[in-house]
Amino acid sequence: MVPDTPKSAEPESDPSAFSERPSQKSIPDQRVPAPFILTFLILAVFWLIFSGKFDTFHLFLGMVSCLIVATLSSDLFFPSRIDLSLPKCWFRFARYIPWLLYQVFLANLHVLYLTFHPKMMDIIDPHIITFDSHLKSDVARTTFANSITLTPGTITVSVNVMGEYTVHCIDQSSGQALPGEMERRVGVVFRE
């Protein structure tokens, strides 16, 4: 039998004795309409393109669905710490896309060459490379990681908070250009 401990032996919890850490303080929800509106417009355009239904009933359901999703996820698409001077950034990103598509095309040709080479088993040499990036923001790092993964022959395995990338390459030449020109162009898009 365990003896009961007296009530006075237990420390009393004083709610005022505990202070919240700065990262745990509640931040007032200050919603800015621009992210919501942009999210809604992007969703509505994609819904119109992919649905193919233009009668009143389907348009109404589509817009209601876009409103609900935009309400729930606008802060995911456009976090508050991102500068919302988006038109210039989008223009720079639009200039980056053709270059990326050209790199994807070249990498496709390289993987095609590897695949149909008579000595395929000898020239395919999968390996992992690591490198540090000078990119600072999450959006720039994510864009760079996705650009690497979109390029055939390379897959971004991980990115840590310090900006160290781990990339799987199908052969030696696939990873030689990293970080290189792609990182520089992503840096130009996000002004880093």
C-alpha positions as CSV (number, residue, x, y, z in Angstrom):
1,M,0.0,0.0,0.0
2,V,1.4,3.4,-1.1
3,P,1.0,6.2,1.5
4,D,-0.9,9.2,0.4
5,T,1.2,12.3,-0.1
6,P,-0.1,15.4,1.7
7,K,-1.7,18.0,-0.5
8,S,0.6,20.7,0.7
9,A,3.6,18.8,-0.7
10,E,2.4,19.2,-4.3
11,P,3.5,22.4,-6.0
12,E,0.7,24.7,-6.8
13,S,0.4,25.8,-10.4
14,D,0.1,29.5,-10.8
15,P,-1.1,30.4,-14.3
16,S,0.7,33.8,-14.1
17,A,4.0,32.1,-13.3
18,F,4.3,30.7,-16.8
19,S,4.9,33.0,-19.7
20,E,4.5,32.1,-23.3
21,R,7.5,31.9,-25.5
22,P,7.6,34.4,-28.4
23,S,7.0,31.7,-30.9
24,Q,3.9,30.5,-29.0
25,K,2.2,33.9,-28.6
26,S,-1.1,34.1,-30.5
27,I,-0.8,36.3,-33.5
28,P,-4.0,38.1,-34.5
29,D,-5.5,36.8,-37.7
30,Q,-5.1,39.7,-40.1
31,R,-6.4,38.4,-43.4
32,V,-5.4,40.3,-46.5
33,P,-7.9,39.9,-49.3
34,A,-5.2,39.7,-52.1
35,P,-4.1,36.0,-51.4
36,F,-7.8,34.9,-51.1
37,I,-8.7,36.7,-54.4
38,L,-5.7,35.3,-56.2
39,T,-6.3,31.8,-55.0
40,F,-9.9,32.0,-56.0
41,L,-9.1,33.3,-59.5
42,I,-6.4,30.6,-60.0
43,L,-8.8,27.8,-58.9
44,A,-11.7,29.2,-61.0
45,V,-9.6,29.4,-64.1
46,F,-8.4,25.8,-63.7
47,W,-11.9,24.7,-62.9
48,L,-13.3,26.3,-66.1
49,I,-10.5,24.8,-68.2
50,F,-10.8,21.3,-66.9
51,S,-14.5,20.9,-66.2
52,G,-15.9,21.6,-69.6
53,K,-19.3,22.3,-68.1
54,F,-20.6,25.8,-68.7
55,D,-24.3,25.6,-67.7
56,T,-25.6,27.6,-64.8
57,F,-25.8,24.7,-62.3
58,H,-22.2,23.5,-62.9
59,L,-20.8,27.1,-62.9
60,F,-22.5,27.8,-59.6
61,L,-21.2,24.5,-58.0
62,G,-17.7,25.2,-59.4
63,M,-17.6,28.8,-58.0
64,V,-18.9,27.6,-54.6
65,S,-16.2,24.9,-54.5
66,C,-13.5,27.4,-55.5
67,L,-14.7,29.8,-52.7
68,I,-14.6,27.0,-50.1
69,V,-11.1,25.9,-51.2
70,A,-9.8,29.4,-51.4
71,T,-11.1,30.2,-47.9
72,L,-9.4,27.1,-46.5
73,S,-6.1,27.3,-48.4
74,S,-5.3,30.8,-49.5
75,D,-2.7,31.1,-46.7
76,L,-1.0,27.9,-48.1
77,F,-0.6,29.3,-51.6
78,F,0.4,32.8,-50.4
79,P,2.0,32.8,-46.9
80,S,1.9,36.2,-45.3
81,R,5.7,36.5,-45.2
82,I,5.9,36.5,-49.0
83,D,6.0,39.9,-50.6
84,L,2.8,40.3,-52.5
85,S,4.3,42.4,-55.3
86,L,3.5,39.4,-57.4
87,P,3.3,40.8,-60.9
88,K,7.0,41.4,-61.2
89,C,7.9,38.1,-59.6
90,W,5.4,36.3,-61.9
91,F,6.9,38.0,-64.9
92,R,10.4,36.8,-63.9
93,F,9.0,33.3,-63.3
94,A,7.3,33.3,-66.7
95,R,10.7,34.1,-68.2
96,Y,12.2,31.2,-66.2
97,I,9.7,28.6,-67.5
98,P,10.9,28.4,-71.1
99,W,14.5,28.0,-70.0
100,L,13.4,25.2,-67.6
101,L,11.3,23.5,-70.4
102,Y,14.4,23.6,-72.7
103,Q,16.5,22.0,-69.9
104,V,13.8,19.3,-69.4
105,F,13.9,18.7,-73.2
106,L,17.7,18.3,-73.2
107,A,17.6,16.0,-70.2
108,N,15.0,13.9,-71.9
109,L,17.3,13.5,-74.9
110,H,20.1,12.5,-72.6
111,V,18.1,9.9,-70.7
112,L,16.8,8.6,-74.1
113,Y,20.4,8.3,-75.2
114,L,21.3,6.4,-72.0
115,T,18.3,4.1,-72.4
116,F,19.0,3.0,-76.0
117,H,22.8,2.9,-75.8
118,P,24.1,-0.6,-76.5
119,K,26.3,-0.4,-73.3
120,M,23.5,1.0,-71.2
121,M,24.5,-1.0,-68.1
122,D,28.0,0.3,-68.2
123,I,27.2,4.0,-68.7
124,I,24.3,4.3,-66.2
125,D,26.0,5.1,-62.9
126,P,23.4,6.2,-60.3
127,H,24.8,8.2,-57.4
128,I,23.9,10.7,-54.8
129,I,25.4,14.2,-54.7
130,T,25.1,16.9,-52.1
131,F,25.7,20.6,-52.4
132,D,24.8,23.9,-50.6
133,S,22.6,26.5,-52.1
134,H,22.7,30.2,-51.5
135,L,18.9,30.5,-51.8
136,K,17.3,31.7,-48.6
137,S,13.5,31.7,-48.9
138,D,11.4,28.5,-48.7
139,V,9.7,29.4,-52.0
140,A,13.0,29.8,-53.8
141,R,14.4,26.5,-52.3
142,T,11.2,24.6,-53.2
143,T,11.2,26.0,-56.7
144,F,14.8,24.9,-57.2
145,A,14.1,21.5,-55.7
146,N,11.1,21.0,-58.0
147,S,13.0,22.2,-61.0
148,I,15.7,19.6,-60.3
149,T,13.1,16.9,-60.0
150,L,11.3,17.9,-63.1
151,T,14.5,17.5,-65.1
152,P,14.8,13.8,-66.1
153,G,17.8,12.0,-64.7
154,T,17.8,13.9,-61.4
155,I,15.6,13.7,-58.3
156,T,15.8,15.9,-55.2
157,V,15.9,13.5,-52.3
158,S,16.0,16.1,-49.5
159,V,16.6,19.7,-48.7
160,N,17.5,20.7,-45.1
161,V,16.9,24.0,-43.4
162,M,20.5,25.1,-44.0
163,G,20.0,24.8,-47.7
164,E,21.9,21.6,-48.3
165,Y,20.4,19.6,-51.2
166,T,20.7,15.9,-51.7
167,V,20.1,14.8,-55.3
168,H,20.0,11.4,-56.9
169,C,21.5,11.4,-60.4
170,I,21.2,8.7,-63.1
171,D,24.8,9.2,-64.2
172,Q,27.9,11.4,-63.7
173,S,27.0,14.0,-66.3
174,S,23.4,14.5,-65.0
175,G,24.7,16.0,-61.8
176,Q,27.6,18.0,-63.1
177,A,25.6,21.2,-63.8
178,L,24.2,21.4,-60.2
179,P,23.7,23.8,-58.6
180,G,25.0,26.1,-61.4
181,E,22.8,27.9,-63.9
182,M,19.5,26.6,-62.5
183,E,20.1,27.9,-59.0
184,R,21.3,31.3,-60.4
185,R,18.1,31.7,-62.5
186,V,15.8,30.7,-59.6
187,G,17.7,33.3,-57.5
188,V,17.0,35.9,-60.2
189,V,13.3,35.0,-60.1
190,F,13.0,35.5,-56.3
191,R,15.7,38.3,-56.1
192,E,18.1,36.2,-53.9
